[in-house]
Every structure is written in structure tokens, then in C-alpha cells.
Amino acid sequence: TVLNSRSSVLAAANPVFGRYDDLKSASENIDLMSTILSRFDLIFLVRDVRDEARDRMICRHVMGIHIGSGGRAGGIGEGGDGG
């Protein structure tokens, strides 16, 4: 008897100690057993590069949208146009 099935798994993990270490491999940063990681066909790393000025700009944009100014509180794109 053969049971054919298809499934998709989307998983997320934070780095050990809360920060990604460029000197370690992805598996060392995620700290999952290689037997578990080997089950995934694709692994994407999404890193938040620390940039205080950009973080403040994004914060102003998000806060501006939620406060009601339509996102014109600093802008994210080049030229400060919000896009």
C-alpha cells in the first residue's frame, strides 16, 4: 500500500542568543539538529542588518500610517517620498 501525500511546511527560527553571528554557519546560528534541517528543501536566511537611521525611518513611516498621516512621516524610499 502506498500513501501519496503532499504537504508544505513554513518554519521560522531566531538565532541563538538573539543575534546572527556571521562567523558561524546557518545551522549553528539556528541551533537545530542537522537531521531536522536536512528535511527542508529550501532554507532562506532573512537578516535584519542593524542600521539605526533606517530603523528610525521605518518606525516613523509605520507610526505615521497608524496615526493617520498616510505614511508621510519620513518616508522609506529614496528621496523621502514614502515609497
PDB file of N, CA, C and O in Angstrom:
ATOM      1  N   THR A   1       0.843  -1.178   0.000  1.00  0.00           N
ATOM      2  CA  THR A   1       0.000   0.000   0.000  1.00  0.00           C
ATOM      3  C   THR A   1       0.892   1.245   0.000  1.00  0.00           C
ATOM      4  O   THR A   1       1.854   1.335   0.762  1.00  0.00           O
ATOM      5  N   VAL A   2       0.557   2.190  -0.858  1.00  0.00           N
ATOM      6  CA  VAL A   2       1.316   3.441  -0.954  1.00  0.00           C
ATOM      7  C   VAL A   2       0.378   4.593  -0.644  1.00  0.00           C
ATOM      8  O   VAL A   2      -0.715   4.684  -1.204  1.00  0.00           O
ATOM      9  N   LEU A   3       0.800   5.451   0.230  1.00  0.00           N
ATOM     10  CA  LEU A   3       0.031   6.638   0.570  1.00  0.00           C
ATOM     11  C   LEU A   3       0.743   7.850  -0.018  1.00  0.00           C
ATOM     12  O   LEU A   3       1.774   8.289   0.490  1.00  0.00           O
ATOM     13  N   ASN A   4       0.181   8.376  -1.085  1.00  0.00           N
ATOM     14  CA  ASN A   4       0.759   9.575  -1.694  1.00  0.00           C
ATOM     15  C   ASN A   4       0.209  10.803  -0.990  1.00  0.00           C
ATOM     16  O   ASN A   4      -1.001  10.934  -0.804  1.00  0.00           O
ATOM     17  N   SER A   5       1.070  11.667  -0.616  1.00  0.00           N
ATOM     18  CA  SER A   5       0.619  12.902   0.032  1.00  0.00           C
ATOM     19  C   SER A   5       1.554  14.041  -0.337  1.00  0.00           C
ATOM     20  O   SER A   5       2.715  13.830  -0.687  1.00  0.00           O
ATOM     21  N   ARG A   6       1.026  15.241  -0.253  1.00  0.00           N
ATOM     22  CA  ARG A   6       1.818  16.448  -0.488  1.00  0.00           C
ATOM     23  C   ARG A   6       1.568  17.398   0.665  1.00  0.00           C
ATOM     24  O   ARG A   6       0.437  17.570   1.121  1.00  0.00           O
ATOM     25  N   SER A   7       2.623  17.997   1.115  1.00  0.00           N
ATOM     26  CA  SER A   7       2.471  18.979   2.188  1.00  0.00           C
ATOM     27  C   SER A   7       3.568  20.018   2.068  1.00  0.00           C
ATOM     28  O   SER A   7       4.606  19.785   1.448  1.00  0.00           O
ATOM     29  N   SER A   8       3.323  21.142   2.658  1.00  0.00           N
ATOM     30  CA  SER A   8       4.296  22.223   2.710  1.00  0.00           C
ATOM     31  C   SER A   8       4.459  22.654   4.150  1.00  0.00           C
ATOM     32  O   SER A   8       3.504  22.684   4.926  1.00  0.00           O
ATOM     33  N   VAL A   9       5.680  22.982   4.484  1.00  0.00           N
ATOM     34  CA  VAL A   9       5.965  23.446   5.837  1.00  0.00           C
ATOM     35  C   VAL A   9       6.731  24.756   5.731  1.00  0.00           C
ATOM     36  O   VAL A   9       7.740  24.847   5.032  1.00  0.00           O
ATOM     37  N   LEU A  10       6.247  25.748   6.420  1.00  0.00           N
ATOM     38  CA  LEU A  10       6.937  27.023   6.526  1.00  0.00           C
ATOM     39  C   LEU A  10       7.314  27.191   7.990  1.00  0.00           C
ATOM     40  O   LEU A  10       6.446  27.208   8.863  1.00  0.00           O
ATOM     41  N   ALA A  11       8.593  27.312   8.252  1.00  0.00           N
ATOM     42  CA  ALA A  11       9.056  27.402   9.637  1.00  0.00           C
ATOM     43  C   ALA A  11       9.924  28.644   9.800  1.00  0.00           C
ATOM     44  O   ALA A  11      10.505  29.143   8.836  1.00  0.00           O
ATOM     45  N   ALA A  12       9.998  29.124  11.012  1.00  0.00           N
ATOM     46  CA  ALA A  12      10.840  30.275  11.322  1.00  0.00           C
ATOM     47  C   ALA A  12      11.616  29.982  12.600  1.00  0.00           C
ATOM     48  O   ALA A  12      11.129  29.287  13.491  1.00  0.00           O
ATOM     49  N   ALA A  13      12.820  30.516  12.677  1.00  0.00           N
ATOM     50  CA  ALA A  13      13.643  30.317  13.866  1.00  0.00           C
ATOM     51  C   ALA A  13      14.465  31.575  14.115  1.00  0.00           C
ATOM     52  O   ALA A  13      14.912  32.236  13.178  1.00  0.00           O
ATOM     53  N   ASN A  14      14.653  31.888  15.372  1.00  0.00           N
ATOM     54  CA  ASN A  14      15.506  33.005  15.749  1.00  0.00           C
ATOM     55  C   ASN A  14      16.910  32.487  16.051  1.00  0.00           C
ATOM     56  O   ASN A  14      17.075  31.347  16.485  1.00  0.00           O
ATOM     57  N   PRO A  15      17.915  33.322  15.821  1.00  0.00           N
ATOM     58  CA  PRO A  15      19.282  32.891  16.111  1.00  0.00           C
ATOM     59  C   PRO A  15      19.501  32.667  17.604  1.00  0.00           C
ATOM     60  O   PRO A  15      18.819  33.243  18.452  1.00  0.00           O
ATOM     61  N   VAL A  16      20.472  31.814  17.890  1.00  0.00           N
ATOM     62  CA  VAL A  16      20.864  31.585  19.268  1.00  0.00           C
ATOM     63  C   VAL A  16      21.369  32.911  19.845  1.00  0.00           C
ATOM     64  O   VAL A  16      22.092  33.641  19.167  1.00  0.00           O
ATOM     65  N   PHE A  17      21.008  33.220  21.046  1.00  0.00           N
ATOM     66  CA  PHE A  17      21.401  34.449  21.748  1.00  0.00           C
ATOM     67  C   PHE A  17      20.847  35.712  21.091  1.00  0.00           C
ATOM     68  O   PHE A  17      21.291  36.813  21.417  1.00  0.00           O
ATOM     69  N   GLY A  18      19.869  35.574  20.157  1.00  0.00           N
ATOM     70  CA  GLY A  18      19.169  36.721  19.610  1.00  0.00           C
ATOM     71  C   GLY A  18      19.864  37.484  18.507  1.00  0.00           C
ATOM     72  O   GLY A  18      19.265  38.402  17.947  1.00  0.00           O
ATOM     73  N   ARG A  19      21.095  37.155  18.165  1.00  0.00           N
ATOM     74  CA  ARG A  19      21.825  37.842  17.090  1.00  0.00           C
ATOM     75  C   ARG A  19      22.483  36.833  16.182  1.00  0.00           C
ATOM     76  O   ARG A  19      23.053  35.844  16.643  1.00  0.00           O
ATOM     77  N   TYR A  20      22.403  37.086  14.889  1.00  0.00           N
ATOM     78  CA  TYR A  20      23.031  36.214  13.901  1.00  0.00           C
ATOM     79  C   TYR A  20      24.531  36.475  13.903  1.00  0.00           C
ATOM     80  O   TYR A  20      24.964  37.625  13.831  1.00  0.00           O
ATOM     81  N   ASP A  21      25.313  35.423  13.983  1.00  0.00           N
ATOM     82  CA  ASP A  21      26.771  35.522  14.006  1.00  0.00           C
ATOM     83  C   ASP A  21      27.297  35.131  12.630  1.00  0.00           C
ATOM     84  O   ASP A  21      27.194  33.970  12.233  1.00  0.00           O
ATOM     85  N   ASP A  22      27.867  36.103  11.893  1.00  0.00           N
ATOM     86  CA  ASP A  22      28.379  35.854  10.550  1.00  0.00           C
ATOM     87  C   ASP A  22      29.519  34.845  10.520  1.00  0.00           C
ATOM     88  O   ASP A  22      29.803  34.262   9.474  1.00  0.00           O
ATOM     89  N   LEU A  23      30.168  34.636  11.647  1.00  0.00           N
ATOM     90  CA  LEU A  23      31.294  33.711  11.694  1.00  0.00           C
ATOM     91  C   LEU A  23      30.858  32.258  11.866  1.00  0.00           C
ATOM     92  O   LEU A  23      31.685  31.350  11.790  1.00  0.00           O
ATOM     93  N   LYS A  24      29.562  32.033  12.099  1.00  0.00           N
ATOM     94  CA  LYS A  24      29.035  30.672  12.264  1.00  0.00           C
ATOM     95  C   LYS A  24      28.179  30.301  11.071  1.00  0.00           C
ATOM     96  O   LYS A  24      27.691  31.167  10.345  1.00  0.00           O
ATOM     97  N   SER A  25      28.004  29.009  10.876  1.00  0.00           N
ATOM     98  CA  SER A  25      27.138  28.539   9.792  1.00  0.00           C
ATOM     99  C   SER A  25      25.679  28.775  10.154  1.00  0.00           C
ATOM    100  O   SER A  25      25.352  29.080  11.301  1.00  0.00           O
ATOM    101  N   ALA A  26      24.805  28.631   9.158  1.00  0.00           N
ATOM    102  CA  ALA A  26      23.373  28.817   9.402  1.00  0.00           C
ATOM    103  C   ALA A  26      22.873  27.816  10.435  1.00  0.00           C
ATOM    104  O   ALA A  26      22.102  28.178  11.324  1.00  0.00           O
ATOM    105  N   SER A  27      23.300  26.564  10.329  1.00  0.00           N
ATOM    106  CA  SER A  27      22.824  25.552  11.276  1.00  0.00           C
ATOM    107  C   SER A  27      23.302  25.835  12.694  1.00  0.00           C
ATOM    108  O   SER A  27      22.590  25.540  13.654  1.00  0.00           O
ATOM    109  N   GLU A  28      24.497  26.403  12.839  1.00  0.00           N
ATOM    110  CA  GLU A  28      24.981  26.777  14.179  1.00  0.00           C
ATOM    111  C   GLU A  28      24.191  27.953  14.739  1.00  0.00           C
ATOM    112  O   GLU A  28      23.918  27.998  15.939  1.00  0.00           O
ATOM    113  N   ASN A  29      23.822  28.897  13.891  1.00  0.00           N
ATOM    114  CA  ASN A  29      23.044  30.051  14.338  1.00  0.00           C
ATOM    115  C   ASN A  29      21.624  29.658  14.725  1.00  0.00           C
ATOM    116  O   ASN A  29      21.073  30.181  15.693  1.00  0.00           O
ATOM    117  N   ILE A  30      21.039  28.746  13.978  1.00  0.00           N
ATOM    118  CA  ILE A  30      19.662  28.334  14.247  1.00  0.00           C
ATOM    119  C   ILE A  30      19.618  27.324  15.376  1.00  0.00           C
ATOM    120  O   ILE A  30      18.644  27.283  16.128  1.00  0.00           O
ATOM    121  N   ASP A  31      20.653  26.507  15.510  1.00  0.00           N
ATOM    122  CA  ASP A  31      20.792  25.507  16.565  1.00  0.00           C
ATOM    123  C   ASP A  31      19.679  24.459  16.531  1.00  0.00           C
ATOM    124  O   ASP A  31      19.091  24.121  17.559  1.00  0.00           O
ATOM    125  N   LEU A  32      19.405  23.952  15.324  1.00  0.00           N
ATOM    126  CA  LEU A  32      18.534  22.797  15.171  1.00  0.00           C
ATOM    127  C   LEU A  32      19.396  21.630  14.720  1.00  0.00           C
ATOM    128  O   LEU A  32      20.416  21.824  14.059  1.00  0.00           O
ATOM    129  N   MET A  33      18.998  20.449  15.067  1.00  0.00           N
ATOM    130  CA  MET A  33      19.764  19.276  14.668  1.00  0.00           C
ATOM    131  C   MET A  33      19.817  19.180  13.150  1.00  0.00           C
ATOM    132  O   MET A  33      18.848  19.507  12.466  1.00  0.00           O
ATOM    133  N   SER A  34      20.940  18.736  12.635  1.00  0.00           N
ATOM    134  CA  SER A  34      21.090  18.619  11.182  1.00  0.00           C
ATOM    135  C   SER A  34      20.084  17.642  10.591  1.00  0.00           C
ATOM    136  O   SER A  34      19.709  17.772   9.426  1.00  0.00           O
ATOM    137  N   THR A  35      19.645  16.671  11.374  1.00  0.00           N
ATOM    138  CA  THR A  35      18.630  15.728  10.871  1.00  0.00           C
ATOM    139  C   THR A  35      17.308  16.437  10.596  1.00  0.00           C
ATOM    140  O   THR A  35      16.574  16.045   9.688  1.00  0.00           O
ATOM    141  N   ILE A  36      16.998  17.470  11.364  1.00  0.00           N
ATOM    142  CA  ILE A  36      15.771  18.246  11.126  1.00  0.00           C
ATOM    143  C   ILE A  36      15.979  19.195   9.952  1.00  0.00           C
ATOM    144  O   ILE A  36      15.124  19.286   9.071  1.00  0.00           O
ATOM    145  N   LEU A  37      17.103  19.898   9.933  1.00  0.00           N
ATOM    146  CA  LEU A  37      17.369  20.842   8.839  1.00  0.00           C
ATOM    147  C   LEU A  37      17.433  20.146   7.490  1.00  0.00           C
ATOM    148  O   LEU A  37      17.047  20.734   6.479  1.00  0.00           O
ATOM    149  N   SER A  38      17.907  18.921   7.449  1.00  0.00           N
ATOM    150  CA  SER A  38      18.041  18.205   6.177  1.00  0.00           C
ATOM    151  C   SER A  38      16.684  17.875   5.557  1.00  0.00           C
ATOM    152  O   SER A  38      16.617  17.545   4.373  1.00  0.00           O
ATOM    153  N   ARG A  39      15.623  17.954   6.318  1.00  0.00           N
ATOM    154  CA  ARG A  39      14.277  17.667   5.803  1.00  0.00           C
ATOM    155  C   ARG A  39      13.725  18.802   4.947  1.00  0.00           C
ATOM    156  O   ARG A  39      12.773  18.599   4.193  1.00  0.00           O
ATOM    157  N   PHE A  40      14.309  19.992   5.056  1.00  0.00           N
ATOM    158  CA  PHE A  40      13.833  21.147   4.291  1.00  0.00           C
ATOM    159  C   PHE A  40      14.553  21.213   2.954  1.00  0.00           C
ATOM    160  O   PHE A  40      15.772  21.061   2.884  1.00  0.00           O
ATOM    161  N   ASP A  41      13.782  21.444   1.891  1.00  0.00           N
ATOM    162  CA  ASP A  41      14.370  21.575   0.556  1.00  0.00           C
ATOM    163  C   ASP A  41      15.049  22.924   0.377  1.00  0.00           C
ATOM    164  O   ASP A  41      16.092  23.016  -0.269  1.00  0.00           O
ATOM    165  N   LEU A  42      14.461  23.965   0.944  1.00  0.00           N
ATOM    166  CA  LEU A  42      14.997  25.317   0.820  1.00  0.00           C
ATOM    167  C   LEU A  42      15.092  25.960   2.193  1.00  0.00           C
ATOM    168  O   LEU A  42      14.203  25.801   3.029  1.00  0.00           O
ATOM    169  N   ILE A  43      16.169  26.680   2.413  1.00  0.00           N
ATOM    170  CA  ILE A  43      16.322  27.439   3.662  1.00  0.00           C
ATOM    171  C   ILE A  43      16.736  28.858   3.268  1.00  0.00           C
ATOM    172  O   ILE A  43      17.769  29.061   2.631  1.00  0.00           O
ATOM    173  N   PHE A  44      15.917  29.829   3.654  1.00  0.00           N
ATOM    174  CA  PHE A  44      16.211  31.233   3.377  1.00  0.00           C
ATOM    175  C   PHE A  44      16.583  31.922   4.675  1.00  0.00           C
ATOM    176  O   PHE A  44      15.913  31.753   5.693  1.00  0.00           O
ATOM    177  N   LEU A  45      17.638  32.688   4.635  1.00  0.00           N
ATOM    178  CA  LEU A  45      18.029  33.487   5.788  1.00  0.00           C
ATOM    179  C   LEU A  45      17.548  34.911   5.561  1.00  0.00           C
ATOM    180  O   LEU A  45      17.881  35.532   4.552  1.00  0.00           O
ATOM    181  N   VAL A  46      16.771  35.420   6.494  1.00  0.00           N
ATOM    182  CA  VAL A  46      16.300  36.798   6.440  1.00  0.00           C
ATOM    183  C   VAL A  46      16.940  37.502   7.623  1.00  0.00           C
ATOM    184  O   VAL A  46      16.606  37.237   8.778  1.00  0.00           O
ATOM    185  N   ARG A  47      17.854  38.394   7.322  1.00  0.00           N
ATOM    186  CA  ARG A  47      18.597  39.061   8.381  1.00  0.00           C
ATOM    187  C   ARG A  47      18.213  40.517   8.473  1.00  0.00           C
ATOM    188  O   ARG A  47      17.958  41.173   7.463  1.00  0.00           O
ATOM    189  N   ASP A  48      18.174  41.013   9.684  1.00  0.00           N
ATOM    190  CA  ASP A  48      17.930  42.429   9.933  1.00  0.00           C
ATOM    191  C   ASP A  48      19.278  43.071  10.235  1.00  0.00           C
ATOM    192  O   ASP A  48      19.803  42.954  11.343  1.00  0.00           O
ATOM    193  N   VAL A  49      19.828  43.747   9.234  1.00  0.00           N
ATOM    194  CA  VAL A  49      21.113  44.415   9.423  1.00  0.00           C
ATOM    195  C   VAL A  49      20.880  45.651  10.285  1.00  0.00           C
ATOM    196  O   VAL A  49      20.009  46.469   9.993  1.00  0.00           O
ATOM    197  N   ARG A  50      21.661  45.775  11.340  1.00  0.00           N
ATOM    198  CA  ARG A  50      21.451  46.895  12.266  1.00  0.00           C
ATOM    199  C   ARG A  50      21.873  48.207  11.617  1.00  0.00           C
ATOM    200  O   ARG A  50      23.037  48.407  11.269  1.00  0.00           O
ATOM    201  N   ASP A  51      20.902  49.087  11.465  1.00  0.00           N
ATOM    202  CA  ASP A  51      21.132  50.420  10.907  1.00  0.00           C
ATOM    203  C   ASP A  51      20.137  51.351  11.605  1.00  0.00           C
ATOM    204  O   ASP A  51      18.965  51.407  11.235  1.00  0.00           O
ATOM    205  N   GLU A  52      20.612  52.071  12.604  1.00  0.00           N
ATOM    206  CA  GLU A  52      19.724  52.880  13.437  1.00  0.00           C
ATOM    207  C   GLU A  52      18.963  53.925  12.633  1.00  0.00           C
ATOM    208  O   GLU A  52      17.777  54.142  12.883  1.00  0.00           O
ATOM    209  N   ALA A  53      19.611  54.575  11.678  1.00  0.00           N
ATOM    210  CA  ALA A  53      18.940  55.615  10.887  1.00  0.00           C
ATOM    211  C   ALA A  53      17.799  55.013  10.064  1.00  0.00           C
ATOM    212  O   ALA A  53      16.708  55.580  10.014  1.00  0.00           O
ATOM    213  N   ARG A  54      18.042  53.882   9.425  1.00  0.00           N
ATOM    214  CA  ARG A  54      16.984  53.233   8.634  1.00  0.00           C
ATOM    215  C   ARG A  54      15.871  52.718   9.539  1.00  0.00           C
ATOM    216  O   ARG A  54      14.695  52.822   9.189  1.00  0.00           O
ATOM    217  N   ASP A  55      16.223  52.166  10.692  1.00  0.00           N
ATOM    218  CA  ASP A  55      15.204  51.694  11.631  1.00  0.00           C
ATOM    219  C   ASP A  55      14.300  52.836  12.083  1.00  0.00           C
ATOM    220  O   ASP A  55      13.087  52.660  12.194  1.00  0.00           O
ATOM    221  N   ARG A  56      14.885  54.007  12.344  1.00  0.00           N
ATOM    222  CA  ARG A  56      14.085  55.168  12.757  1.00  0.00           C
ATOM    223  C   ARG A  56      13.152  55.617  11.617  1.00  0.00           C
ATOM    224  O   ARG A  56      11.999  55.980  11.853  1.00  0.00           O
ATOM    225  N   MET A  57      13.671  55.584  10.381  1.00  0.00           N
ATOM    226  CA  MET A  57      12.874  55.978   9.232  1.00  0.00           C
ATOM    227  C   MET A  57      11.681  55.025   9.054  1.00  0.00           C
ATOM    228  O   MET A  57      10.561  55.467   8.798  1.00  0.00           O
ATOM    229  N   ILE A  58      11.929  53.732   9.190  1.00  0.00           N
ATOM    230  CA  ILE A  58      10.848  52.746   9.082  1.00  0.00           C
ATOM    231  C   ILE A  58       9.852  52.944  10.211  1.00  0.00           C
ATOM    232  O   ILE A  58       8.643  52.862   9.994  1.00  0.00           O
ATOM    233  N   CYS A  59      10.346  53.203  11.413  1.00  0.00           N
ATOM    234  CA  CYS A  59       9.476  53.429  12.568  1.00  0.00           C
ATOM    235  C   CYS A  59       8.572  54.628  12.334  1.00  0.00           C
ATOM    236  O   CYS A  59       7.370  54.555  12.590  1.00  0.00           O
ATOM    237  N   ARG A  60       9.137  55.741  11.846  1.00  0.00           N
ATOM    238  CA  ARG A  60       8.330  56.936  11.575  1.00  0.00           C
ATOM    239  C   ARG A  60       7.266  56.638  10.520  1.00  0.00           C
ATOM    240  O   ARG A  60       6.128  57.094  10.634  1.00  0.00           O
ATOM    241  N   HIS A  61       7.638  55.879   9.501  1.00  0.00           N
ATOM    242  CA  HIS A  61       6.696  55.526   8.446  1.00  0.00           C
ATOM    243  C   HIS A  61       5.534  54.699   9.003  1.00  0.00           C
ATOM    244  O   HIS A  61       4.370  55.009   8.750  1.00  0.00           O
ATOM    245  N   VAL A  62       5.854  53.653   9.759  1.00  0.00           N
ATOM    246  CA  VAL A  62       4.810  52.783  10.313  1.00  0.00           C
ATOM    247  C   VAL A  62       3.937  53.551  11.295  1.00  0.00           C
ATOM    248  O   VAL A  62       2.713  53.429  11.260  1.00  0.00           O
ATOM    249  N   MET A  63       4.546  54.336  12.165  1.00  0.00           N
ATOM    250  CA  MET A  63       3.775  55.117  13.131  1.00  0.00           C
ATOM    251  C   MET A  63       2.898  56.142  12.409  1.00  0.00           C
ATOM    252  O   MET A  63       1.757  56.375  12.807  1.00  0.00           O
ATOM    253  N   GLY A  64       3.431  56.754  11.348  1.00  0.00           N
ATOM    254  CA  GLY A  64       2.659  57.721  10.577  1.00  0.00           C
ATOM    255  C   GLY A  64       1.424  57.099   9.953  1.00  0.00           C
ATOM    256  O   GLY A  64       0.361  57.719   9.925  1.00  0.00           O
ATOM    257  N   ILE A  65       1.553  55.887   9.454  1.00  0.00           N
ATOM    258  CA  ILE A  65       0.398  55.191   8.874  1.00  0.00           C
ATOM    259  C   ILE A  65      -0.641  54.923   9.947  1.00  0.00           C
ATOM    260  O   ILE A  65      -1.833  55.138   9.727  1.00  0.00           O
ATOM    261  N   HIS A  66      -0.206  54.462  11.092  1.00  0.00           N
ATOM    262  CA  HIS A  66      -1.153  54.114  12.151  1.00  0.00           C
ATOM    263  C   HIS A  66      -1.758  55.335  12.832  1.00  0.00           C
ATOM    264  O   HIS A  66      -2.882  55.270  13.330  1.00  0.00           O
ATOM    265  N   ILE A  67      -1.041  56.427  12.858  1.00  0.00           N
ATOM    266  CA  ILE A  67      -1.574  57.654  13.466  1.00  0.00           C
ATOM    267  C   ILE A  67      -2.533  58.340  12.497  1.00  0.00           C
ATOM    268  O   ILE A  67      -3.450  59.040  12.925  1.00  0.00           O
ATOM    269  N   GLY A  68      -2.324  58.143  11.179  1.00  0.00           N
ATOM    270  CA  GLY A  68      -3.273  58.684  10.216  1.00  0.00           C
ATOM    271  C   GLY A  68      -2.695  59.710   9.267  1.00  0.00           C
ATOM    272  O   GLY A  68      -3.451  60.350   8.536  1.00  0.00           O
ATOM    273  N   SER A  69      -1.389  59.893   9.248  1.00  0.00           N
ATOM    274  CA  SER A  69      -0.823  60.882   8.340  1.00  0.00           C
ATOM    275  C   SER A  69      -0.566  60.306   6.954  1.00  0.00           C
ATOM    276  O   SER A  69      -0.020  60.991   6.090  1.00  0.00           O
ATOM    277  N   GLY A  70      -0.955  59.054   6.736  1.00  0.00           N
ATOM    278  CA  GLY A  70      -0.785  58.452   5.422  1.00  0.00           C
ATOM    279  C   GLY A  70       0.645  58.064   5.113  1.00  0.00           C
ATOM    280  O   GLY A  70       0.980  57.881   3.943  1.00  0.00           O
ATOM    281  N   GLY A  71       1.500  57.930   6.112  1.00  0.00           N
ATOM    282  CA  GLY A  71       2.864  57.499   5.902  1.00  0.00           C
ATOM    283  C   GLY A  71       3.809  58.596   5.466  1.00  0.00           C
ATOM    284  O   GLY A  71       4.923  58.306   5.029  1.00  0.00           O
ATOM    285  N   ARG A  72       3.395  59.851   5.572  1.00  0.00           N
ATOM    286  CA  ARG A  72       4.264  60.953   5.151  1.00  0.00           C
ATOM    287  C   ARG A  72       5.137  61.450   6.292  1.00  0.00           C
ATOM    288  O   ARG A  72       5.524  62.618   6.317  1.00  0.00           O
ATOM    289  N   ALA A  73       5.449  60.563   7.241  1.00  0.00           N
ATOM    290  CA  ALA A  73       6.218  60.984   8.404  1.00  0.00           C
ATOM    291  C   ALA A  73       7.678  60.593   8.263  1.00  0.00           C
ATOM    292  O   ALA A  73       8.285  60.166   9.245  1.00  0.00           O
ATOM    293  N   GLY A  74       8.258  60.721   7.094  1.00  0.00           N
ATOM    294  CA  GLY A  74       9.679  60.453   6.949  1.00  0.00           C
ATOM    295  C   GLY A  74      10.005  59.692   5.680  1.00  0.00           C
ATOM    296  O   GLY A  74      11.040  59.944   5.063  1.00  0.00           O
ATOM    297  N   GLY A  75       9.151  58.771   5.278  1.00  0.00           N
ATOM    298  CA  GLY A  75       9.360  58.033   4.048  1.00  0.00           C
ATOM    299  C   GLY A  75      10.459  57.010   4.149  1.00  0.00           C
ATOM    300  O   GLY A  75      11.405  57.170   4.920  1.00  0.00           O
ATOM    301  N   ILE A  76      10.332  55.950   3.362  1.00  0.00           N
ATOM    302  CA  ILE A  76      11.319  54.897   3.376  1.00  0.00           C
ATOM    303  C   ILE A  76      12.175  54.930   2.128  1.00  0.00           C
ATOM    304  O   ILE A  76      13.387  54.731   2.205  1.00  0.00           O
ATOM    305  N   GLY A  77      11.574  55.174   0.990  1.00  0.00           N
ATOM    306  CA  GLY A  77      12.287  55.124  -0.278  1.00  0.00           C
ATOM    307  C   GLY A  77      13.258  56.282  -0.450  1.00  0.00           C
ATOM    308  O   GLY A  77      13.308  57.204   0.364  1.00  0.00           O
ATOM    309  N   GLU A  78      14.022  56.210  -1.525  1.00  0.00           N
ATOM    310  CA  GLU A  78      14.964  57.278  -1.801  1.00  0.00           C
ATOM    311  C   GLU A  78      14.221  58.592  -2.036  1.00  0.00           C
ATOM    312  O   GLU A  78      13.161  58.610  -2.662  1.00  0.00           O
ATOM    313  N   GLY A  79      14.763  59.647  -1.550  1.00  0.00           N
ATOM    314  CA  GLY A  79      14.145  60.944  -1.724  1.00  0.00           C
ATOM    315  C   GLY A  79      13.097  61.260  -0.683  1.00  0.00           C
ATOM    316  O   GLY A  79      12.507  62.340  -0.703  1.00  0.00           O
ATOM    317  N   GLY A  80      12.856  60.323   0.234  1.00  0.00           N
ATOM    318  CA  GLY A  80      11.896  60.570   1.322  1.00  0.00           C
ATOM    319  C   GLY A  80      10.466  60.652   0.865  1.00  0.00           C
ATOM    320  O   GLY A  80       9.653  61.319   1.505  1.00  0.00           O
ATOM    321  N   ASP A  81      10.121  59.967  -0.266  1.00  0.00           N
ATOM    322  CA  ASP A  81       8.763  60.068  -0.782  1.00  0.00           C
ATOM    323  C   ASP A  81       7.830  58.988  -0.252  1.00  0.00           C
ATOM    324  O   ASP A  81       6.681  58.891  -0.682  1.00  0.00           O
ATOM    325  N   GLY A  82       8.322  58.173   0.686  1.00  0.00           N
ATOM    326  CA  GLY A  82       7.475  57.160   1.304  1.00  0.00           C
ATOM    327  C   GLY A  82       7.380  55.883   0.494  1.00  0.00           C
ATOM    328  O   GLY A  82       6.645  54.982   0.899  1.00  0.00           O
ATOM    329  N   GLY A  83       8.071  55.749  -0.616  1.00  0.00           N
ATOM    330  CA  GLY A  83       7.954  54.538  -1.405  1.00  0.00           C
ATOM    331  C   GLY A  83       9.253  54.102  -1.845  1.00  0.00           C
ATOM    332  O   GLY A  83       9.363  53.086  -2.531  1.00  0.00           O
TER     333      GLY A  83
END
